[in-house]
Amino acid sequence: MHLRLNAAWRWLYVSFCLLVVLVAAAGPVFTDQIRWGAEDFAAASGLFGLAYLAIELSLLRLRRRSLRIAALGLVAISLLSVWAHLAIEF
């Protein structure tokens, strides 16, 4: 059961990441508010990759369910806060 759950969350995570990148890539067709360059796609890939590694490590190393949930929440909050910080134009 544990391995099936891991496989399911991996596919869900990869699908979500691809959806975000595809929406960002198709965004300029519909609006001029979205202007992603190569560095933005690289940053998104790096963030998603680091979040994936953090999730994977927390699921492998932490045994208690409450610690896993806390770690996943921390990863999600960290990802969103870094993403929001990078989204602000200086």
C-alpha positions, 0 to 999 in steps of 0.5 A: 500500500505504501509503495502505491501511495508513493507512486500515486503522489509522484504522478500527481506532483509531476502532473501539477508541475507540468500543468503550471509550466504549460500554463505559464508557457501558454499565458502570453498567448492570452494575456500580456500579464504573464512574461516568463523568460528562460530564467523563470522556467529554470527557477520554477524547475529548481523549486519544483525539484527541491520540493520533490526532494524534500517531500521524498526525504520526509516520506522516507525518513519520517515514520510518524504520520503527524511529522510527515504532515508537518513536513509536507506543510512546511515544504508547501509553505516554503515553496509558495513563499519563495515562489511569491517572493520571486514573482515580485518584480523589482 
